[in-house]
Amino acid sequence: MSDAWPDTANVLHIIAQPMPHDDAYIIGTPEGLKRLKDAIDAALAAPGHPRCASVMCNDGEGYYAAVRCVPGTRMEMAPYGYTDEAFQDDRRWPAWVSSMVGHSVVNDEVPEGLKDVRKL
């Protein structure tokens, strides 16, 4: 693997807050950020329906960045995403969060079993 990724590579890092009041970071190549933007735009256009962007970490490992637009009342159900062990939330993730990836993909080849948003 090269030390430098081209701007067309779908590299995206989403770094969560370690604890309350810490910053979160989203960094990526233009293509990685575009895929996330497209997933956000698709989620805003169809509230309640998850959308995923196929991206990868700069080590070359791929993953889906899942996005879903939900009403504010649902946000109370989601546990905090803090990564520092002292601040982790022990509440279980609701089913509507944990099942998000199996719905649709934005801007990518569609893996087996996932719905292609281009057909929507």
Backbone bond lengths (Angstrom), bond angles and torsions (degrees), N, CA, C in turn:
res aa  C-N    CA-C-N  psi(-1)  N-CA   C-N-CA  omega(-1)  CA-C   N-CA-C  phi
1 M - - - 1.440 - - 1.522 108.18 -
2 S 1.315 116.56 138.91 1.455 123.45 178.99 1.522 110.29 -71.28
3 D 1.338 115.27 155.13 1.461 119.86 176.16 1.529 112.37 -73.53
4 A 1.326 116.80 -21.69 1.460 120.67 -178.27 1.518 110.27 -119.76
5 W 1.322 116.51 132.79 1.452 122.02 176.35 1.515 108.98 -93.04
6 P 1.333 117.95 142.11 1.470 118.99 174.38 1.531 109.46 -72.14
7 D 1.323 116.04 159.45 1.464 120.83 178.55 1.522 112.31 -60.29
8 T 1.329 117.09 -20.88 1.464 121.47 -178.63 1.531 112.79 -84.09
9 A 1.336 117.73 -6.17 1.469 120.56 177.29 1.527 109.32 -75.42
10 N 1.317 116.89 143.69 1.467 121.62 -176.11 1.536 111.55 -90.02
11 V 1.339 116.23 56.20 1.459 121.65 -178.08 1.533 109.28 -89.41
12 L 1.331 115.75 129.07 1.457 121.21 -179.08 1.521 108.88 -147.02
13 H 1.324 116.46 130.62 1.458 121.94 174.08 1.519 108.27 -117.52
14 I 1.323 116.15 130.13 1.457 122.67 175.10 1.521 105.80 -119.21
15 I 1.326 115.84 110.68 1.452 120.83 -175.84 1.526 108.05 -108.92
16 A 1.323 116.22 114.72 1.463 122.37 -175.49 1.525 111.57 -74.31
17 Q 1.319 114.49 166.03 1.452 121.61 176.17 1.525 109.87 -68.85
18 P 1.332 118.06 129.05 1.464 118.41 174.60 1.528 111.72 -66.60
19 M 1.336 117.28 -38.65 1.459 122.15 -177.37 1.524 108.91 -152.19
20 P 1.349 117.45 169.65 1.458 119.77 -179.94 1.528 111.92 -53.99
21 H 1.301 115.68 142.31 1.468 125.60 177.85 1.522 113.87 74.18
22 D 1.339 118.88 -3.97 1.461 120.62 173.25 1.520 108.47 -77.68
23 D 1.302 116.10 161.32 1.454 121.09 179.25 1.526 111.06 -84.43
24 A 1.316 115.43 152.71 1.462 122.96 170.67 1.524 105.95 -109.39
25 Y 1.321 117.15 154.64 1.455 120.94 -176.85 1.523 110.73 -131.47
26 I 1.313 115.56 138.35 1.457 122.48 170.93 1.519 105.33 -126.34
27 I 1.320 116.22 114.67 1.464 121.05 179.72 1.520 108.62 -131.83
28 G 1.310 116.35 146.81 1.454 119.05 179.76 1.505 112.45 -174.89
29 T 1.302 114.30 173.07 1.458 120.86 174.05 1.529 108.01 -72.07
30 P 1.318 117.86 165.33 1.462 118.27 176.11 1.529 112.63 -52.95
31 E 1.327 118.26 -41.34 1.470 120.44 -179.76 1.528 111.25 -68.00
32 G 1.324 117.99 -41.61 1.454 120.54 178.72 1.512 111.93 -61.98
33 L 1.338 116.88 -44.02 1.464 121.11 178.35 1.524 111.35 -67.93
34 K 1.330 117.49 -35.43 1.471 120.91 177.91 1.524 110.32 -64.18
35 R 1.320 116.84 -42.28 1.470 119.65 178.61 1.527 111.35 -62.28
36 L 1.335 116.53 -41.01 1.461 119.42 177.13 1.524 110.36 -65.12
37 K 1.326 117.62 -43.54 1.467 122.22 177.60 1.523 110.64 -58.98
38 D 1.327 116.98 -44.74 1.465 120.71 179.34 1.529 111.07 -62.03
39 A 1.333 116.75 -39.74 1.468 119.93 178.22 1.524 110.09 -66.51
40 I 1.335 117.59 -40.13 1.468 121.18 177.90 1.524 109.96 -64.64
41 D 1.338 117.17 -46.02 1.468 120.44 178.42 1.525 111.32 -59.39
42 A 1.331 117.01 -42.22 1.463 120.93 179.79 1.524 110.83 -66.29
43 A 1.342 117.63 -38.22 1.469 121.09 178.52 1.528 110.98 -67.63
44 L 1.330 116.92 -38.48 1.468 120.18 177.89 1.529 111.51 -67.31
45 A 1.323 116.40 -32.73 1.463 121.02 -179.86 1.526 112.09 -74.90
46 A 1.318 117.28 -20.97 1.469 121.67 -178.76 1.526 109.47 -137.02
47 P 1.349 117.47 71.24 1.469 119.83 -178.47 1.522 111.81 -51.93
48 G 1.324 114.47 139.27 1.455 120.68 179.61 1.511 113.87 90.77
49 H 1.332 117.00 -15.52 1.461 120.52 -178.85 1.521 109.82 -105.35
50 P 1.332 117.60 118.19 1.450 120.42 -178.64 1.529 112.37 -66.98
51 R 1.292 114.83 147.39 1.469 122.04 175.24 1.517 106.68 -132.48
52 C 1.311 116.61 146.02 1.460 121.17 -177.59 1.510 111.17 -127.68
53 A 1.330 114.70 143.95 1.452 121.61 173.24 1.525 107.11 -109.32
54 S 1.308 117.18 128.95 1.451 121.23 176.38 1.524 107.91 -85.24
55 V 1.324 115.38 115.99 1.460 121.97 -176.41 1.522 108.85 -136.87
56 M 1.327 116.34 -177.59 1.459 119.65 176.67 1.518 110.54 -146.69
57 C 1.296 114.75 156.96 1.452 122.57 173.43 1.526 107.15 -78.76
58 N 1.309 118.73 162.89 1.461 118.22 -177.53 1.525 113.18 -72.29
59 D 1.325 118.57 1.51 1.463 120.50 171.15 1.533 111.02 -88.91
60 G 1.353 116.37 0.52 1.453 121.07 177.53 1.515 114.75 91.79
61 E 1.333 117.55 -2.50 1.467 121.29 179.10 1.520 109.61 -82.76
62 G 1.327 117.19 125.44 1.453 121.94 -178.20 1.513 113.18 -85.31
63 Y 1.314 114.91 155.81 1.461 121.93 175.40 1.521 108.75 -158.59
64 Y 1.325 117.13 170.03 1.457 122.43 175.71 1.523 109.64 -105.53
65 A 1.316 116.59 128.86 1.459 122.14 171.02 1.528 105.52 -92.56
66 A 1.316 116.68 106.18 1.458 122.37 -175.44 1.527 110.23 -92.22
67 V 1.334 115.83 136.66 1.463 122.95 -177.26 1.526 108.37 -130.95
68 R 1.323 116.21 137.54 1.463 119.85 176.79 1.524 109.04 -146.49
69 C 1.295 116.91 131.42 1.461 123.13 176.77 1.527 107.57 -90.65
70 V 1.334 116.31 118.26 1.465 120.90 -178.33 1.523 109.75 -127.03
71 P 1.338 117.56 157.81 1.463 120.08 175.69 1.526 110.29 -65.59
72 G 1.313 115.41 153.50 1.458 120.36 179.66 1.513 113.57 -56.02
73 T 1.321 116.91 -30.96 1.468 120.21 -179.67 1.524 112.11 -65.04
74 R 1.316 117.59 -26.02 1.476 120.63 178.75 1.521 112.23 -78.21
75 M 1.321 117.48 -22.33 1.457 120.02 -176.67 1.530 112.14 -63.62
76 E 1.338 116.92 -26.59 1.461 119.77 177.60 1.532 112.09 -63.14
77 M 1.342 116.68 -24.40 1.467 120.71 -179.00 1.520 112.66 -78.37
78 A 1.323 117.58 -22.16 1.465 120.84 -175.64 1.521 110.61 -82.45
79 P 1.337 117.27 127.27 1.459 119.04 176.77 1.530 110.21 -68.65
80 Y 1.303 115.18 158.43 1.460 120.11 178.38 1.526 109.36 -64.63
81 G 1.314 116.31 149.27 1.456 120.58 -178.21 1.523 114.33 -100.59
82 Y 1.332 117.44 21.89 1.469 120.01 -178.57 1.525 110.64 -62.43
83 T 1.312 116.71 140.77 1.461 120.98 -176.02 1.523 113.69 -96.35
84 D 1.323 118.75 -22.93 1.457 121.32 178.68 1.530 108.28 -67.09
85 E 1.309 116.68 129.70 1.460 121.81 -174.32 1.529 112.52 -54.78
86 A 1.321 118.18 -36.08 1.460 121.51 -178.54 1.528 112.42 -68.24
87 F 1.328 117.64 -19.39 1.461 121.23 -176.40 1.525 113.50 -114.33
88 Q 1.321 117.58 5.92 1.452 119.78 -179.28 1.517 111.05 -68.44
89 D 1.316 114.94 142.89 1.461 123.16 -178.57 1.529 108.06 -93.30
90 D 1.313 116.78 125.03 1.470 120.88 -177.24 1.516 113.85 -81.81
91 R 1.349 117.06 -4.64 1.465 118.01 179.63 1.521 109.95 -64.97
92 R 1.316 115.87 146.56 1.463 121.22 177.60 1.513 109.89 -73.68
93 W 1.328 115.80 146.84 1.459 120.02 174.11 1.514 108.51 -70.64
94 P 1.332 118.03 134.74 1.465 119.58 176.83 1.528 110.79 -63.81
95 A 1.315 115.85 154.58 1.469 120.82 -178.95 1.524 111.61 -57.36
96 W 1.332 118.39 -34.23 1.462 120.44 -178.35 1.527 112.00 -67.29
97 V 1.324 118.15 -18.05 1.463 120.81 174.90 1.523 109.95 -90.36
98 S 1.314 117.19 -48.82 1.459 120.27 -173.41 1.521 113.65 -67.99
99 S 1.329 117.84 -16.98 1.465 120.26 -179.71 1.526 113.01 -102.68
100 M 1.335 118.81 12.60 1.458 121.57 -172.44 1.519 114.62 -64.37
101 V 1.319 119.04 -36.16 1.454 120.72 -171.72 1.516 112.92 -68.01
102 G 1.309 119.26 -27.23 1.450 121.47 -176.32 1.506 115.22 -77.86
103 H 1.306 120.24 25.42 1.454 120.67 -176.24 1.522 114.28 -113.49
104 S 1.307 118.80 -60.73 1.462 118.64 -176.21 1.509 111.93 -156.42
105 V 1.296 114.64 159.29 1.455 122.22 -177.27 1.518 107.91 -126.20
106 V 1.308 116.62 138.63 1.457 121.83 177.64 1.525 108.31 -109.96
107 N 1.312 116.90 131.53 1.467 123.08 173.96 1.521 114.91 60.96
108 D 1.287 118.87 47.57 1.460 119.01 178.07 1.518 109.52 -159.66
109 E 1.318 114.05 166.85 1.454 118.63 168.78 1.525 106.25 -62.65
110 V 1.298 117.34 142.04 1.461 120.14 -175.59 1.520 109.61 -90.31
111 P 1.354 117.15 117.38 1.462 119.32 177.39 1.519 110.81 -64.86
112 E 1.305 115.73 158.40 1.455 122.11 179.01 1.524 110.06 -52.68
113 G 1.317 116.81 131.03 1.449 121.67 175.25 1.514 116.00 87.12
114 L 1.328 118.61 -4.40 1.460 119.35 179.01 1.511 109.76 -102.22
115 K 1.314 116.00 143.73 1.454 121.98 -179.11 1.519 110.42 -77.27
116 D 1.297 117.11 134.51 1.460 122.28 -178.12 1.526 109.04 -88.81
117 V 1.339 117.93 117.70 1.463 120.34 -177.89 1.529 111.75 -67.57
118 R 1.317 117.76 -17.60 1.460 119.54 178.08 1.524 110.86 -64.20
119 K 1.340 117.77 -19.07 1.465 121.43 179.30 1.517 111.86 -91.63
120 L 1.334 118.06 -5.45 1.465 120.77 -179.10 1.504 110.98 -74.94
